[in-house]
Amino acid sequence: MFYFLEKKTISTNGRRFVKEISLTILFMIKENIDCIKSNIDLINKKENNDVKLIAVSKTVDVDKIEKAIDCGQLIFGENRVQEIVRKYDYFSNKREIEWHMIGYLQTNKVKQIIDKVSMIHSLDRIKLAKEIEKQAAKIDRVIPCLIEVNVGEEDSKAGISINEVIPFIEQLMQFEHIKINGLMTVAPYNENIEEIRWVFKSLKDLFNEIEEKNFENVEMKELSMGMSNDYKIAIEEGSTMVRVGTSIFGKRDYAIK
């Protein structure tokens, strides 16, 4: 079970009430993380996977992120460059934290995060690869990247089609400061999650095909697939990274910039 709490502003006994809310949020986040990790561990025992939990902290205040860190969560995923920059600076004294860029990355914003992210999950075009290469070369870093694949071929989602992935990888061989570590996808939303199992299976099959080709500068280690509603079946189909936000932090406030 997941526990969520919305903030309420009150005028009476404000300080005491704020403290009580903070303790409740801490309990909520801890319970949710423990529950998700327990589910992951249970599936891991069956599937023999090593799965990392990425807490998706887009629009989440730093106080909630701090609670998650206190609970041992150290990998966070962000969709917006400005949020990575702000939160990276805020938590600059916590070097063990990893920030992953999991959303669409504009070419002109690469330079803002190139020294801050541990991985980019959304590489989907040569123009972006060229900019990552350019900015990474300036600081002498090799950036681990995942290719975003739009398995369901939805117009509303970014990513390249399954058939475009191998030719795309062949184009990426020219870049010395990009290391392809795997694939990422966002499955179509469906209340009946069994109907989207094929998405994860298809990406795993592609992962295996690429691995067999032994491309230079490619080390297939990660399959980033599965979110709050479908991470369990994603793990069953071979996911090594699940991106979970709502089931940890509660409903997002998209008014937060």
N, C-alpha and C positions, 0 to 999 in steps of 0.2 A: 504494500500500500504506500502511496505517495502523499505527503502532507504539504499543502501550500497555504500561504498566508499573504493577504494583501495588506499593504501599509495603510494605517488610518491616522489622520491628524486629529489630535484632541487638545483641548485647552486646559483641562484640569489634571493636576498631578503629572504633568508632561514627562518629566525626567524619569520617574519611576516606571511609567508605562512604556517608554522607549526602551528601557533596559529589558523589560519583560518580553517585548517583541523581539529584541535582539537574541535573547536566549531561545525563544521559540524558533526563530529562523535557523539558528545553529543546530537545534535538534532536528528540524525538518531536513536540512541539507545533509546532515550526518546519516539520518535514517534512509534518505533516498540513495545516497552514494553506497551505503552498506548493502542496501537491497539490490541495486544494480550490479555491484561487484559480486554479490552472492550468486545472482543469476548467471553472470559471466563465468564464474568458477564452476558452477554446476554443468554448464554446457561444455566448458573446456575439458572437463573430465571425460565427457563422452566423445568429443571431437578431436582431442589432443591438440588444441590450438593454443597459441599464446596471444591473448587479446589485450590491447591497450584501451583504456577508457579515456576518451577526450571529452572534457566537460565544455560544452558549447556555451560560452559566456557573452555572446553578443547581446547588447542592451542591458547586461547585468551589472549592477553597481559593484564597486570595488569591495564594499563591506561584505557582500555575499560571497564574492570570490575569496576573500580572506578566510571566511568560515570554511569554504571547501578546502583551502590549503591546510587549515588546521586539522582537517579530517584526512589529510594525506593525499589529496588530489593535486597533482603537479603538472598535468598537461591540459592546456586550455585552447579552444578553437575560437577564432574570431572571423567574422565576415567583412568587417569594415577596417580599413587601414587606420583611420583616426582613432579607433578604439584600441587597436594594438599599440599604437604609439603612446597613447595616454596611459594605458595599463602597464605597459612595459616600464615606463618611467616611474609610475607609482610603486611598482614592486621591484625596483632596480636592486634592492638589497637582498632579494631572494633569487640567487643565481640558479637554483635548481629547477625553477619553473621553465617549462617549454611553452612557447606561443606558436600555434599553427594557423596559417592563413587558409581558411577553408572555403571562402567565398570568392566571387568573381573579382579578379585583380586587374585594375586599370593599369595600363602600361606606364602612364605618367606618375603613378604612385609607388612604383617598385622601389625607388631609391629611399623612400621613407621607412621601409621595413626590412630592407635587405640585410641589415646587421642585427635584426631583432628576432626574426622567425627561425624556428628549428626546422620547419618544413612548410612547403607550399603544396596544397592539395589540389589546386585548380589550374594547372598548366594545360591550356587547350588551344594554343595558337602560336605560330612561329614568331609573330611580332612580339608577343609577351616573352618568349624564350630569349630572343635577341636582347631585350632590355634586362632581363634577369642576368644573362651572361655579362652584359656591359657593366652593370652595377656591382655584381659579385666579383668581377675581375679587379675592380677598383680597390676592394678591401681584401682581396686574395682569399675568398671563401668559395667553397663548393657547396651549392645549395641543394639539399635533398628535395626532390619534387615528385609529385604524383600526377599522372595524366588524368584529367577529368573526362569521364566517358558518359555520354548521355545514352545509356542502354535502352531506355524506353522511347528515345527519339521524340521527346516532348518539346514543343516549340517554346514553352515557358522556362525551360532549363538550359543552362550552359553546358558545355562539353561537346566532344566530338563523337561521332558514331563509332560503333565497334569496328566497322570495316576500315575506318580511317586511322586507327591507332598504330598499326605496324608501319605504314608509310610515314606517319608522323614521327615515330621513334627513329626511323632511318634518317630523317631530316635533322633530328636533334643530336646526331653523332658528332656534329661539327663543334659543339659547345663544350669547352673544357671545365666550365664552372657550374655545370648543371649535372646532377646525378639523378637519374630516374630510378626511384625506389619502389614503384608500383603504380596502382590504379585507384581511382576514386569514382564513386557514383552516388547519385541521389535517386532512389527508387520512386516511381509514381506513388502517390498516396492512394491507399485502398484499405478500407476497414477490414476486409478479408485478406489478411497478410499472406495467406497461402497463394493467392493469385499473383503476388509479385515475387515469389520465390525464384522464378525463372530469371529475373533480373540479376540476382546475386550469383546464381549458378552460371549464367552466361559470362559474367565478368570473371569469375574464378576460372572458367575454361580458357578465356583469353589470357589471363595471368599465366596459366600453365603453358600455353602456346608460346608466349613471349619468352618465358624462362628457358624453354627448350632451344630457342634460337641463339642464346648466348651472345646477345648484342654487347658490343663494347660500350662501356660507360653506363651500363644498365645492371642494376642489382635488384631483382624482384624480391622484395622483402615484405611489402605492405599492401593490404587490400583495405582501403578505407571505405567501408560500406555498413549501413545500419544506423538508424536514428532512434529516437524515443519509442516510436510505435512498432519498429520492425527489427531492432538490433538482435533479437534472439534468433530469428531465422537467418539473418545475415551471418551470424557466427556459425550457425549450423552449415552454411554453405561456404565457409572459409574466410570470413572477415578476420583481419588482424587488428583493426582499429574501428571502434564504434564512436559515433559523434552524438552525444546525448546532452540536451540542454533543458528542455521543459520538464523532463522527469527528474531533474536534479534541482533546478532553481525555481520552478513554477512558471506560470504564464508570463511571457515577455511583455515588457512595456516598450512599444516601438516609438514612443515619444522621446525616449532617451537617445541622444545623439552621441 
